[in-house]
Amino acid sequence: MSSPKFATLRYTALRIGLFVACFAVVWGLAFVHVIPLAVGASNTVWLLLLAIVISAPLSFVLLRKQRDAMSEQIVAKVDRQRERIAANASQEDGLL
């Protein structure tokens, strides 16, 4: 796998890509009338919602490694920020 530096960007791109793929499949199925085209006049909204419902559990299963890498990256950044805040607070306390 590539650098953990871009874990959040990679996960987000893969998540969007999975959503676009699901939308394309749903749109194709609606186009050939395998699934209903719309509920009233809400064709696009219906297809978008269906793609979201399908892509969410798929991303939960398929993107587990990327999500874990992103989580580790975020935790590391939060820990560094906490250390900086604690160092700044102790430095300010020493000035008083």
C-alpha positions in Angstrom: 0.0 0.0 0.0 1.2 3.5 -0.5 2.2 6.1 2.0 0.0 6.4 5.1 0.4 10.2 4.7 -2.6 10.2 2.2 -4.8 7.7 3.9 -7.7 10.0 4.3 -7.6 11.2 0.7 -7.3 7.6 -0.5 -10.2 6.4 1.6 -12.4 9.4 0.5 -11.5 8.8 -3.2 -12.3 5.1 -3.0 -15.5 5.8 -1.2 -16.6 8.2 -3.9 -15.5 5.8 -6.6 -17.6 3.0 -5.0 -20.6 5.3 -4.8 -20.2 6.3 -8.5 -19.9 2.6 -9.5 -23.0 1.8 -7.5 -24.9 4.7 -9.1 -23.8 3.5 -12.5 -25.1 0.0 -11.8 -28.4 1.3 -10.4 -28.8 3.6 -13.3 -28.1 0.8 -15.8 -30.6 -1.4 -14.0 -33.2 1.3 -14.2 -32.4 2.0 -17.8 -33.1 -1.6 -18.8 -36.2 -1.6 -16.5 -35.0 -4.2 -14.1 -35.8 -1.9 -11.2 -38.5 0.8 -11.3 -37.4 4.0 -12.9 -38.9 6.3 -10.3 -41.4 7.0 -7.6 -43.4 9.8 -9.1 -41.0 12.4 -10.7 -38.1 11.7 -8.4 -36.0 9.5 -10.7 -32.6 11.0 -9.9 -33.3 11.3 -6.2 -34.5 7.7 -6.1 -31.4 6.4 -7.9 -29.1 8.5 -5.7 -30.6 7.2 -2.5 -30.6 3.6 -3.8 -26.9 4.0 -4.7 -26.1 5.4 -1.2 -27.9 2.5 0.5 -26.0 0.0 -1.6 -22.6 1.6 -1.4 -22.6 2.2 2.4 -22.4 -1.5 3.5 -20.1 -2.3 0.6 -17.7 0.4 1.7 -17.9 -0.8 5.3 -16.7 -4.3 4.1 -14.5 -3.5 1.1 -12.7 -0.5 2.5 -11.9 -1.8 6.0 -8.1 -1.6 5.5 -8.2 2.0 4.2 -10.6 3.1 6.9 -8.2 1.6 9.6 -5.3 3.4 8.0 -7.2 6.7 7.9 -8.2 6.2 11.6 -4.6 5.7 12.6 -3.6 8.8 10.7 -6.3 10.9 12.4 -5.4 9.5 15.9 -1.7 10.4 15.3 -2.6 13.9 14.3 -4.9 14.4 17.3 -2.2 13.0 19.7 0.3 15.5 18.2 -2.1 18.4 18.6 -2.8 17.4 22.3 0.9 17.3 23.0 1.4 20.7 21.4 -1.5 22.1 23.4 -0.2 20.6 26.6 3.3 21.9 25.9 1.9 25.4 25.2 -0.2 25.3 28.4 2.8 24.2 30.5 4.9 26.9 28.9 2.2 29.5 29.7 1.9 28.3 33.2 5.6 28.7 33.7 5.4 32.4 32.7 2.8 33.2 35.4 
